[in-house]
Amino acid sequence: MQVDGVSLDSGARRFRTLFISDVHLGTRGCQAEKLLDFLKYHEADTIYLVGDIVDGWALRSAWHWPQPHNDVVQKFLRKARKGTRLIYVPGNHDEFLRDYYGTHFGGIEVVENAIHQGADGRRYLVVHGDLFDLVVTQARWLAYLGDKAYDFAIALNRIYNNVRRVLGAPYWSLSQWLKLKVKNAVSFIGDYEKVLAHEARRHDVQGVICGHIHHAAIRDDFGIRYVNCGDWVESCTAVAEHPDGRFEIITWTGVDRDFGADLTPALPPLVTVPRIRAA
């Protein structure tokens, strides 16, 4: 029995679709335990894995694969066996899977990109997003350098937050603060969203769903709905589609099983693109 999307038998919320990106299994910053907890309390007919689920870059330099990371993989495979459709769109950190487009691993489909049709008929291009990041495509060495700098910031942040936890203070994210405060970072995010909006138009769709920059958002800019899943290194966010086609950003704390916080901004309906009738 379900009431308002919550199964009274399992205590889980059920959605039409879940979108998860940037888990970075294989890194010390990955919050696999929180993702496992999230997956325990959230079900969906379809789950999109929107890239950088496994961090091949990190695993090549130093092997780190504790049991919770393996448990996440097993959890996804178990959901696929139970009938959930899982679609994996690789990113730059799990680019080794780009050699396997069109194949299945334990029921998980690996694709280059996907077109998702929402319950309201609106169509979305689903991509990781790294191919629209000039640093990744044109200056790969700089992307690797930036990745190491990010790992250092995460390690520093972990030490800082351990002290805050002892003092009873809440978690505070250094990298998220920098993204919102540093002018160049804010400019990069804006340019990234603009380029992806252009790509959505090129595919004749009304929206784009991506990851890559670890910054969850839902916006109606440039006449296109832009949706970013965020990450499971710091923000622990996912995007959920309700049965009526409404999208929601869920930030998972796991505290008191409050089903996280809905950070989705109030969005007006898109008026610059035609509404497509669902089949």
N, C-alpha and C positions, 0 to 999 in steps of 0.2 A: 504494500500500500504506500502511495506517495502523496504528500501534502506539500504544496509549494516547492516541488522539485526535490523534496527530501524523502528518502526511503525510510519509513518508520521501522522497518525490519533491520536494516544494516546501519542506519544512522548516516548514510551517505547522500550527498546531493547528486542528482542525475541531470546532465546537460545533453543538448543535441551534439555539441562539438567542444573539444578542449584543444587548445594550442599551447605547446610547451617548447621553449627554446633555451639554448645556452645553459645547459646543465653542467657541462665541462667535467664529466666523469673522468677520473684519472688525475685530477688536480687536488691539492690540499684545500683549496678554497671552496670546492663543491660542497653544497649542503644537502647531501644525499638523504640523510635521515629526515629532513623536513620534506623533501619531495616524496619519500616513501609514505610519510604521514598524510600528505596532501592526496596522494593516489588512493589511499585507504578510504578517504572520506569523499572522493569525487569520482563519479562514473560518467561515461559518455558513449554515445553510439559510435563516434569517430574521434580519434585522437591524432592530431598532426604533431610530429616531432620536427620542429622548424630549425634544425641545424645546430651544430656544436653540442650535441648530446654527449658524445665521447670526445675527449681532447687528445687527438693523436699527436699534436705538437708537443704537449707535456709528456706523454708516455714515451716519446722517442728520446727525450733528454733524461728522464728519470722515471722509473716504473713506480707508480703509486696506485694500488687498486685494492683498497680495504673491502671488507665484506659488504658494507652498505652500498657500495658502488655496484657490486655484483647483484645485490638484491634489487636494485632499481631495474637493471636489465631483465632479471627474472620476472619482476612485477609486470613490465610491459609485455613480455612473452606470455605470461599467464592471462593478461587481459585479452590478448589476441586469440588465445585458445578458447576463451569464453565467449567470443563473438564480437568483441570490439574491433572495429576496423582501425588499423594503425598505419599511417602514412609517414614515411621518413624522408625529409628533404635535407640532404647533407649541407653543411656549411664549410667554412674554410678550415676549421680545426678538425673536422671529421671528413676531410676531402678524400680520404682513401676509399670512402664508400661511393664516390662518384664514378668509379669503375664498374659499379654494379647496378646502374639504372635499369629498371624493368625487372629486377629480380625480387625474390622474397626471402626473408630470413625469419624462420619460425612464425610465418604469417604476417610479418611486417613488410610492407611494400616500400621499396626504395625508388624514388623518382627525382628527376631534376628539378621540377617545380610542379605545382598543382593549381587547378582552378576549383575553388570551393564555392558552391552555390548555397547561399544562406537560406534560412527558412522563409525569408521575405522575398526571395527571388534575386536579391543582389548578388553579383558574382565577384569573387575576390581572387587575386593572384597570390599564391602562397610561395614565398621564396625566403631563403635565409637572409640575403641582403648583402653578403660580402662582395658579390660581383659588381656592386654599385658603390663600393668604397674604393676611391682612387689609391689610398695608401696600400690596400691589400693587392690591388690589381697592377699598380704601376711601380710601387716601391716595396716589394715583399720584405726586404731586409729591415725596412723601417717598421713594418707590421710586426715582425718578430721582436724587434727592440721594444716596441710599444707593449707587446704582450708580456715581456719580462718586467717592464716597469709596472704594469698592472699587477702582476703576481707579487712584486715587492710591496706595492700599496696595500694589497689584500693581506699580506703577512703582517705588515705594520699595523693595519687596522685591527687584525685579530688580537694582537698584543694589547693595543689600546682599549679594545672593548672587553677584554678579560679584566682589566683594571676597573673599567666602568661597571662591569657586572658585580664585582666585589663590593663596589661602593653603592650598588643598588640603582645605578643609572641605566637608562635604556640604550639599545644599540644605536650607534651613529656611524654612517658610512662616509669614509673619506672620499672614495672615488665618485660616489653619487654627488657629493657636495661639489667636487671639482667640476663635474659635468655641468652642473647648474650655475656655477660661479665664474668659471674661466671663459672668457669671451670667445676664444677660438673653438672651444669644445661646444659651446652653445651654437656657434655659427655652423660647425660641422654637422650637428644634429639637424639643424634646419635645412642645410643643403642635401643631406641624406634623404630626408623626408620628401623634398622636392623632386629629386631624381627618381625615387621610387614611385611617386605619383605619376610622373611622366611615363614610366615603364608600365604602370597599370593602364593608362590610356592607350598605350601601344598595343596592349593585349585586349583592348575593348572590354574592360571590366570596370566595375564601379568602386573597387577598393583593393588594397594590398595588405597582406598579413606577413610580418617578417620578424626578425630578431636582430642578432649581430651586435648592436650597440649597447645592450644591457640597459635599456631605458624604456620602460613600459609606457605606452601611450595609446590613446584612441582620439583621433582628430579628424575633422572634416575640413581640411585645407586643400586649396588648389582644385576644388570640385571633386575630390576623391577622398574616400574614407581610408585613413592610414591607421593601421593597428600594429603595435609592436608588443611582443610577448614579455619582454623584460629578460630576467635571468634567474638562475638558481645558485648564484654565487653570493650575491648580497641581497637583492631585493626580494627574492623568492616569490616571483609572480607568474601567473598564467592567465591566459585569456579564455573565457568561456562564452559559448553561444547558447542562449536560451532557446526553448522550442519556438518562440515567436520571432526569432532572428535578432533579438537584442544581444549586444556584446557587453561583456563585463570584465574588468581587470580584477583578479583576485590576488591579494597579497596574503600569503599563508604564514601565520604565526603559530598555529596549532594550539594557542593558549585557550583553554576552556572550550575547545572545539567550537569556536565562534564562527567557523567557516570563513575566516579571514575578513579583510576589509575590502569593500567595493570602492575602488578608487576611480571608477569610470566617470568622466565628466559628463555633465548634461549636454547632449548633442542635439542640435536641431536636425530635422530630416534633410537629406540631401535634395536640393532642388535643381542642381545644375546637370544632373544626369537622369535619364529616364528610368522609371521603376520597371523591373522585369518581373513578369508574372511567373510564379513558381510552377514547374511542370507537375 
